[in-house]
């Protein structure tokens, strides 16, 4: 828009002309927003508020009279408040590069002053303390020109080849070197130990690997042997199964043959034997019955024959008494006794004949009366 000006975020817009600014400043300060500026009657200029730096390289003399070259870097900027902007604008608006040059000179002077009150050892070992003292002494002076310092860094300290700093550092260097050597020796020892441990681990690993490989090889060999024996073993088992089947078949055939023999030979033989035994027993029983019947018949026939022959026997016995001189003492009773004796003699003969016939019947078996028995009886009766 015509006449409307806006400063950048890191700039301050200074408007001159018209009424004066704050505190009697010859211009008005605008930051962070825009403003209408009447052309011809107002003039605008811009002051940078960005961070800037200045390098300081100064030869200083220490408290001990030793010259040192100190290099430092200063980081500064124009303050954000209106007073700082006014002070900086009045001094550097026309040549803003002068801010770095003037700041470096201001810090160089303070740096020489503070280093002159310190020893080399303090400067070398307490750089942060040196920087803080320089900042503190220059702060008020920098504020007068509208600048604020954010930081001061001591970059290097050089004794200009006098060897002082090196000599001062020699014990530390020796100690450091000694520590470095010790550390190196320890590192070497640790490295050797680590290498030895690595070698041991490697050897152990090789041993374990060899054991595992041997175990695997043994398992593979065993598997191969089992595989190689699988065929013969299978054939042997098959042959064994065949033999077992053949044996079982032979046993069954033998059992069947035995059953056939029992059915064809033993059973018929047993049946025949049983038949013969039963037949023999029946025949024996029949013969026994016949013998008993025959014996009973013989006794009946013999008794009948003896009875038939008894008168003849008695007659023969009586004939034997014919012409005998017999004295009868008691009359009729005596005669009766003689007759009774004859009859008794006949009965005794009859009993003897029966006994003889019974013995002959037991020896000769069943059958009718034998002629010789009858003849013997007759002969005995003749006697």
SULKATA-V496327 format. One record per residue. N is the residue number from 1. RES is the residue in one letter. PHI is phi in whole degrees, 0 to 359 (none if undefined). OMEGA is omega in whole degrees, 0 to 359 (999 if undefined). Layout:
n:N res:RES phi:PHI omega:OMEGA
n:N res:RES phi:PHI omega:OMEGA
//
This chain:
n:1 res:X phi:none omega:183
n:2 res:X phi:297 omega:177
n:3 res:X phi:88 omega:181
n:4 res:X phi:261 omega:184
n:5 res:X phi:244 omega:179
n:6 res:X phi:228 omega:178
n:7 res:X phi:283 omega:176
n:8 res:X phi:288 omega:180
n:9 res:X phi:301 omega:181
n:10 res:X phi:253 omega:179
n:11 res:X phi:228 omega:171
n:12 res:X phi:241 omega:181
n:13 res:X phi:268 omega:181
n:14 res:X phi:254 omega:182
n:15 res:X phi:251 omega:179
n:16 res:X phi:252 omega:182
n:17 res:X phi:103 omega:182
n:18 res:X phi:76 omega:181
n:19 res:X phi:288 omega:184
n:20 res:X phi:283 omega:179
n:21 res:X phi:274 omega:183
n:22 res:X phi:293 omega:178
n:23 res:X phi:70 omega:179
n:24 res:X phi:77 omega:179
n:25 res:X phi:292 omega:182
n:26 res:X phi:284 omega:180
n:27 res:X phi:206 omega:178
n:28 res:X phi:261 omega:183
n:29 res:X phi:253 omega:178
n:30 res:X phi:234 omega:176
n:31 res:X phi:225 omega:173
n:32 res:X phi:82 omega:179
n:33 res:X phi:204 omega:181
n:34 res:X phi:263 omega:181
n:35 res:X phi:201 omega:175
n:36 res:X phi:288 omega:178
n:37 res:X phi:238 omega:182
n:38 res:X phi:285 omega:181
n:39 res:X phi:299 omega:177
n:40 res:X phi:70 omega:184
n:41 res:X phi:272 omega:180
n:42 res:X phi:232 omega:179
n:43 res:X phi:230 omega:181
n:44 res:X phi:247 omega:174
n:45 res:X phi:227 omega:184
n:46 res:X phi:238 omega:179
n:47 res:X phi:248 omega:182
n:48 res:X phi:288 omega:175
n:49 res:X phi:247 omega:183
n:50 res:X phi:283 omega:179
n:51 res:X phi:289 omega:179
n:52 res:X phi:227 omega:179
n:53 res:X phi:224 omega:179
n:54 res:X phi:220 omega:179
n:55 res:X phi:260 omega:180
n:56 res:X phi:238 omega:174
n:57 res:X phi:228 omega:189
n:58 res:X phi:227 omega:174
n:59 res:X phi:269 omega:185
n:60 res:X phi:235 omega:178
n:61 res:X phi:247 omega:183
n:62 res:X phi:279 omega:178
n:63 res:X phi:299 omega:181
n:64 res:X phi:271 omega:179
n:65 res:X phi:85 omega:181
n:66 res:X phi:262 omega:181
n:67 res:X phi:278 omega:179
n:68 res:X phi:229 omega:173
n:69 res:X phi:259 omega:184
n:70 res:X phi:247 omega:176
n:71 res:X phi:244 omega:181
n:72 res:X phi:218 omega:178
n:73 res:X phi:235 omega:182
n:74 res:X phi:246 omega:174
n:75 res:X phi:251 omega:184
n:76 res:X phi:217 omega:176
n:77 res:X phi:197 omega:175
n:78 res:X phi:285 omega:179
n:79 res:X phi:296 omega:183
n:80 res:X phi:279 omega:181
n:81 res:X phi:282 omega:184
n:82 res:X phi:298 omega:181
n:83 res:X phi:298 omega:179
n:84 res:X phi:297 omega:180
n:85 res:X phi:294 omega:179
n:86 res:X phi:296 omega:181
n:87 res:X phi:296 omega:180
n:88 res:X phi:290 omega:181
n:89 res:X phi:296 omega:180
n:90 res:X phi:293 omega:184
n:91 res:X phi:260 omega:190
n:92 res:X phi:238 omega:185
n:93 res:X phi:298 omega:183
n:94 res:X phi:284 omega:180
n:95 res:X phi:216 omega:187
n:96 res:X phi:288 omega:177
n:97 res:X phi:291 omega:180
n:98 res:X phi:293 omega:180
n:99 res:X phi:297 omega:180
n:100 res:X phi:292 omega:182
n:101 res:X phi:295 omega:181
n:102 res:X phi:292 omega:179
n:103 res:X phi:297 omega:180
n:104 res:X phi:298 omega:180
n:105 res:X phi:294 omega:180
n:106 res:X phi:299 omega:182
n:107 res:X phi:289 omega:177
n:108 res:X phi:298 omega:179
n:109 res:X phi:295 omega:179
n:110 res:X phi:296 omega:180
n:111 res:X phi:295 omega:179
n:112 res:X phi:298 omega:182
n:113 res:X phi:295 omega:184
n:114 res:X phi:286 omega:179
n:115 res:X phi:297 omega:179
n:116 res:X phi:296 omega:180
n:117 res:X phi:259 omega:183
n:118 res:X phi:234 omega:176
n:119 res:X phi:271 omega:179
n:120 res:X phi:297 omega:181
n:121 res:X phi:299 omega:180
n:122 res:X phi:294 omega:181
n:123 res:X phi:297 omega:183
n:124 res:X phi:289 omega:186
n:125 res:X phi:273 omega:184
n:126 res:X phi:233 omega:181
n:127 res:X phi:294 omega:181
n:128 res:X phi:295 omega:177
n:129 res:X phi:295 omega:177
n:130 res:X phi:299 omega:181
n:131 res:X phi:296 omega:181
n:132 res:X phi:294 omega:179
n:133 res:X phi:294 omega:179
n:134 res:X phi:296 omega:179
n:135 res:X phi:297 omega:182
n:136 res:X phi:297 omega:183
n:137 res:X phi:286 omega:183
n:138 res:X phi:263 omega:186
n:139 res:X phi:298 omega:183
n:140 res:X phi:294 omega:180
n:141 res:X phi:291 omega:177
n:142 res:X phi:292 omega:179
n:143 res:X phi:294 omega:180
n:144 res:X phi:296 omega:180
n:145 res:X phi:262 omega:174
n:146 res:X phi:82 omega:182
n:147 res:X phi:247 omega:174
n:148 res:X phi:236 omega:183
n:149 res:X phi:257 omega:178
n:150 res:X phi:275 omega:181
n:151 res:X phi:200 omega:175
n:152 res:X phi:224 omega:181
n:153 res:X phi:242 omega:175
n:154 res:X phi:281 omega:185
n:155 res:X phi:277 omega:182
n:156 res:X phi:203 omega:176
n:157 res:X phi:228 omega:184
n:158 res:X phi:236 omega:180
n:159 res:X phi:270 omega:174
n:160 res:X phi:58 omega:175
n:161 res:X phi:65 omega:176
n:162 res:X phi:283 omega:179
n:163 res:X phi:86 omega:184
n:164 res:X phi:293 omega:182
n:165 res:X phi:295 omega:178
n:166 res:X phi:296 omega:179
n:167 res:X phi:294 omega:179
n:168 res:X phi:294 omega:182
n:169 res:X phi:272 omega:184
n:170 res:X phi:302 omega:179
n:171 res:X phi:302 omega:179
n:172 res:X phi:293 omega:177
n:173 res:X phi:296 omega:179
n:174 res:X phi:298 omega:179
n:175 res:X phi:299 omega:180
n:176 res:X phi:294 omega:178
n:177 res:X phi:295 omega:178
n:178 res:X phi:299 omega:177
n:179 res:X phi:297 omega:178
n:180 res:X phi:294 omega:178
n:181 res:X phi:295 omega:178
n:182 res:X phi:299 omega:179
n:183 res:X phi:297 omega:179
n:184 res:X phi:295 omega:178
n:185 res:X phi:297 omega:178
n:186 res:X phi:298 omega:178
n:187 res:X phi:295 omega:178
n:188 res:X phi:296 omega:178
n:189 res:X phi:299 omega:178
n:190 res:X phi:297 omega:178
n:191 res:X phi:295 omega:179
n:192 res:X phi:297 omega:179
n:193 res:X phi:298 omega:178
n:194 res:X phi:297 omega:179
n:195 res:X phi:294 omega:178
n:196 res:X phi:297 omega:178
n:197 res:X phi:298 omega:178
n:198 res:X phi:296 omega:178
n:199 res:X phi:296 omega:178
n:200 res:X phi:298 omega:179
n:201 res:X phi:298 omega:179
n:202 res:X phi:296 omega:179
n:203 res:X phi:296 omega:178
n:204 res:X phi:297 omega:178
n:205 res:X phi:297 omega:179
n:206 res:X phi:296 omega:178
n:207 res:X phi:297 omega:178
n:208 res:X phi:300 omega:179
n:209 res:X phi:297 omega:179
n:210 res:X phi:297 omega:179
n:211 res:X phi:297 omega:180
n:212 res:X phi:297 omega:179
n:213 res:X phi:297 omega:178
n:214 res:X phi:296 omega:179
n:215 res:X phi:297 omega:178
n:216 res:X phi:297 omega:180
n:217 res:X phi:297 omega:178
n:218 res:X phi:298 omega:178
n:219 res:X phi:296 omega:179
n:220 res:X phi:296 omega:179
n:221 res:X phi:299 omega:179
n:222 res:X phi:297 omega:179
n:223 res:X phi:297 omega:179
n:224 res:X phi:296 omega:178
n:225 res:X phi:296 omega:178
n:226 res:X phi:298 omega:179
n:227 res:X phi:296 omega:180
n:228 res:X phi:293 omega:180
n:229 res:X phi:276 omega:184
n:230 res:X phi:299 omega:181
n:231 res:X phi:298 omega:178
n:232 res:X phi:301 omega:179
n:233 res:X phi:297 omega:178
n:234 res:X phi:297 omega:178
n:235 res:X phi:297 omega:179
n:236 res:X phi:297 omega:179
n:237 res:X phi:297 omega:178
n:238 res:X phi:298 omega:177
n:239 res:X phi:298 omega:178
n:240 res:X phi:297 omega:178
n:241 res:X phi:296 omega:177
n:242 res:X phi:297 omega:179
n:243 res:X phi:299 omega:179
n:244 res:X phi:297 omega:179
n:245 res:X phi:296 omega:179
n:246 res:X phi:295 omega:178
n:247 res:X phi:299 omega:179
n:248 res:X phi:297 omega:178
n:249 res:X phi:296 omega:179
n:250 res:X phi:296 omega:179
n:251 res:X phi:298 omega:179
n:252 res:X phi:295 omega:178
n:253 res:X phi:296 omega:178
n:254 res:X phi:296 omega:177
n:255 res:X phi:299 omega:179
n:256 res:X phi:296 omega:179
n:257 res:X phi:296 omega:178
n:258 res:X phi:297 omega:177
n:259 res:X phi:297 omega:177
n:260 res:X phi:297 omega:178
n:261 res:X phi:299 omega:179
n:262 res:X phi:299 omega:182
n:263 res:X phi:288 omega:186
n:264 res:X phi:270 omega:187
n:265 res:X phi:245 omega:187
n:266 res:X phi:295 omega:182
n:267 res:X phi:300 omega:176
n:268 res:X phi:300 omega:179
n:269 res:X phi:299 omega:178
n:270 res:X phi:299 omega:178
n:271 res:X phi:296 omega:179
n:272 res:X phi:296 omega:178
n:273 res:X phi:299 omega:179
n:274 res:X phi:297 omega:178
n:275 res:X phi:298 omega:180
n:276 res:X phi:298 omega:181
n:277 res:X phi:298 omega:180
n:278 res:X phi:295 omega:179
n:279 res:X phi:298 omega:179
n:280 res:X phi:297 omega:179
n:281 res:X phi:297 omega:179
n:282 res:X phi:294 omega:179
n:283 res:X phi:296 omega:178
n:284 res:X phi:299 omega:179
n:285 res:X phi:296 omega:178
n:286 res:X phi:296 omega:180
n:287 res:X phi:297 omega:178
n:288 res:X phi:299 omega:180
n:289 res:X phi:296 omega:178
n:290 res:X phi:296 omega:179
n:291 res:X phi:297 omega:179
n:292 res:X phi:297 omega:179
n:293 res:X phi:294 omega:180
n:294 res:X phi:295 omega:179
n:295 res:X phi:298 omega:178
n:296 res:X phi:295 omega:179
n:297 res:X phi:292 omega:180
n:298 res:X phi:298 omega:181
n:299 res:X phi:298 omega:180
n:300 res:X phi:296 omega:180
n:301 res:X phi:296 omega:181
n:302 res:X phi:295 omega:179
n:303 res:X phi:300 omega:180
n:304 res:X phi:296 omega:181
n:305 res:X phi:293 omega:180
n:306 res:X phi:296 omega:179
n:307 res:X phi:297 omega:178
n:308 res:X phi:294 omega:182
n:309 res:X phi:271 omega:184
n:310 res:X phi:299 omega:178
n:311 res:X phi:299 omega:180
n:312 res:X phi:294 omega:180
n:313 res:X phi:298 omega:181
n:314 res:X phi:295 omega:180
n:315 res:X phi:296 omega:180
n:316 res:X phi:296 omega:179
n:317 res:X phi:293 omega:179
n:318 res:X phi:289 omega:178
n:319 res:X phi:296 omega:177
n:320 res:X phi:292 omega:179
n:321 res:X phi:271 omega:182
n:322 res:X phi:291 omega:182
n:323 res:X phi:79 omega:179
n:324 res:X phi:283 omega:179
n:325 res:X phi:273 omega:183
n:326 res:X phi:246 omega:177
n:327 res:X phi:260 omega:179
n:328 res:X phi:263 omega:185
n:329 res:X phi:271 omega:186
n:330 res:X phi:245 omega:171
n:331 res:X phi:71 omega:183
n:332 res:X phi:299 omega:180
n:333 res:X phi:294 omega:179
n:334 res:X phi:295 omega:178
n:335 res:X phi:297 omega:179
n:336 res:X phi:299 omega:179
n:337 res:X phi:294 omega:180
n:338 res:X phi:293 omega:179
n:339 res:X phi:298 omega:178
n:340 res:X phi:297 omega:177
n:341 res:X phi:296 omega:178
n:342 res:X phi:296 omega:178
n:343 res:X phi:300 omega:179
n:344 res:X phi:297 omega:177
n:345 res:X phi:297 omega:177
n:346 res:X phi:297 omega:178
n:347 res:X phi:295 omega:178
n:348 res:X phi:296 omega:178
n:349 res:X phi:298 omega:179
n:350 res:X phi:298 omega:180
n:351 res:X phi:293 omega:178
n:352 res:X phi:295 omega:178
n:353 res:X phi:297 omega:178
n:354 res:X phi:299 omega:181
n:355 res:X phi:295 omega:178
n:356 res:X phi:296 omega:179
n:357 res:X phi:295 omega:179
n:358 res:X phi:296 omega:179
n:359 res:X phi:294 omega:179
n:360 res:X phi:295 omega:179
n:361 res:X phi:294 omega:178
n:362 res:X phi:293 omega:181
n:363 res:X phi:278 omega:189
n:364 res:X phi:264 omega:178
n:365 res:X phi:90 omega:183
n:366 res:X phi:285 omega:180
n:367 res:X phi:148 omega:181
n:368 res:X phi:284 omega:179
n:369 res:X phi:298 omega:182
n:370 res:X phi:279 omega:181
n:371 res:X phi:296 omega:182
n:372 res:X phi:295 omega:178
n:373 res:X phi:294 omega:180
n:374 res:X phi:295 omega:180
n:375 res:X phi:296 omega:180
n:376 res:X phi:297 omega:179
n:377 res:X phi:295 omega:180
n:378 res:X phi:294 omega:179
n:379 res:X phi:300 omega:181
n:380 res:X phi:297 omega:178
n:381 res:X phi:294 omega:176
n:382 res:X phi:298 omega:177
n:383 res:X phi:295 omega:999
//
